[in-house]
Every structure is written in C-alpha cells, then in structure tokens.
C-alpha cells in the first residue's frame, strides 16, 4: 500500500485534494439550500393560496418541490463527480443541467391543460426558489474555506 493509500485508510478522507475541496463545498451548499428553500416555498405557498386559492397552493407546492429537487440533483451530481477530474465534473454538471431543462420543459408542457394547478404560482415559486438557491449556494461558496489553488496536484 502506498503512503497516500495508507493515509486515506487511516483518515477516511479522499486522496484527491480536489475531491476534498469539492465535497466540503457541496456539503456547505446543500446545508444552505435545505435551510433556505423550504422557507421560500412556505412563503410562496401562503401568498399563492391567498391570491389564487387552492390552485395557487398546489402550484406553489409543486414549484417549490421541483426547485428543491432540481437543486439537490445538481448537488448530488457535484458530489458523485468530485473524485473525477475538474473537466469531467463540469461536463457532468452541464449534462445534468441539460437533462433538468428537458424534464422541466416536458413537465410544463404536460401540465399545460391541467386546471388544478395555477401555472403562474408554480412558475413564480420555482423562479424564486432558483434565485434563492443560487444566492445561498454562491454565499456558501464564498464563505467556505476551500483552496482555490491546490499545490502539487496532478489534476
């Protein structure tokens, strides 16, 4: 066993310094997202219910769930691609983004004629959650102490 493998076995930390940095960042982003998005969703549900009634409630709940799922999918891809090269991780995240866009467009098209869901409540809740998720994830990135240059890295 090499020294690096022995150290990894003893500490339980990944050998790849890039992966350690990405995993730390992913954990901070996930925590921030799981705190902020439920709050935004609840506020949107209350407003949509007051303005649009039950249809607004259903649309806002669906918008919040879709936004949370979308954000968590990105963070999951980030976690599973952390031990790969940065180029692979970026390709995985971009592929996940394209897949999410296709699924969301398909879902919105499928819901076009459904009258139980207020589409404006769904769309506005989704948009608010995406903006908040991007903001808290950006803040997590700025406040998490991760190296921007990893010396002696083979990546």
JOFEN-V891732 format. One record per backbone hydrogen bond with DSSP energy under -0.5 kcal/mol. CO is the residue of the C=O (numbers start at 1). NH is the residue of the N-H. Records with the same first field share a line. If there is no record, write none. Layout:
BEGIN
CO = NH / NH
END
This chain:
BEGIN
2 = 6
3 = 7
4 = 8
5 = 9
6 = 10
7 = 11
8 = 12
15 = 17
16 = 20
17 = 21
18 = 22
19 = 23
20 = 24
21 = 25
22 = 26
23 = 27
24 = 28
25 = 29
26 = 30
27 = 31
28 = 32
29 = 33
30 = 34
31 = 35
32 = 36
33 = 37
35 = 39
36 = 40
37 = 41
38 = 42
39 = 43
40 = 44
41 = 45
42 = 46
43 = 47
44 = 48
45 = 49
46 = 50
47 = 51
48 = 52
49 = 53
52 = 55
53 = 57
54 = 58
55 = 59 / 118
56 = 60
57 = 61
58 = 62
59 = 63
60 = 64
61 = 65
62 = 66
63 = 67
64 = 68
65 = 69
66 = 70
67 = 71
68 = 72
69 = 73
70 = 74
71 = 75
72 = 76
73 = 77
74 = 78
75 = 79
76 = 80
77 = 81
79 = 82
81 = 84
85 = 89
86 = 90
87 = 91
88 = 92
89 = 93
90 = 94
91 = 95
92 = 96
93 = 97
94 = 98
95 = 99
96 = 100
97 = 101
98 = 102
99 = 103
100 = 104
101 = 105
102 = 106
103 = 107
104 = 108
105 = 109
106 = 110
107 = 111
109 = 112
111 = 114
113 = 115
117 = 119
118 = 122
119 = 123
120 = 124
121 = 125
122 = 126
123 = 127
124 = 128
125 = 129
126 = 130
127 = 131
128 = 132
129 = 133
130 = 134
131 = 135
132 = 136
133 = 137
134 = 138
135 = 139
136 = 140
137 = 141
138 = 142
139 = 143
140 = 144
144 = 146
149 = 151
150 = 153
END
